């Protein structure tokens, strides 16, 4: 079984400042890693995913994340945030041996990113 | 492409009532899921399906039932609604390790 810990429930940041949202996972096997974004009253949308290869993954809306196997982390970063980035961000993991995520994703509790003007 | 469509968007149920949350996808995905989202708790998997006729329990299946008679549809049934089932429910489908989510159903049990 795997688990995901998002270390901050809420992150306030000023507009145009950089941001990092932290995510740690635990698993006894190899995993796939994901970041999803949820805008108010919306479903979740995929920001980026790590499957294999380069540990730096680029996603939509200028976000990127770095997979660190030794620290079991997958932190999300953006160099300059905008008011429109205000949303809930979820880190998720899927077990490599579960048939490509057939049995669903394990989600963290979410981080609410608040952009202040 | 509509993607994943959930109905209804909102519903208020009385304790003990039953209802079905509908979910349909038009992407021909084999994998489908039901999650519930509670404040500060992330998403918890209720049931999932790897194809028509095949369903399995997730982390929090008690009080729910599902069926998958076609690739497109994956309804979630609540038989005896309880206040603990007040939540936002999301249906999703996936292919190639990317999950697509519906807009959610906000259910309140009073």
Interface residues (C-beta under 8 A of the other chain):
Chain A: X4 X9 X32 X36 X41 X42 X43 X44 X45 X46 X49 X51 X90 X94 X99 X100 X101 X102 X103 X104 X105 X106 X107 X108 X109 X110
Chain B: X4 X31 X33 X35 X40 X41 X42 X43 X44 X45 X48 X50 X56 X58 X90 X92 X94 X96 X97 X98 X99 X101 X102 X103 X104
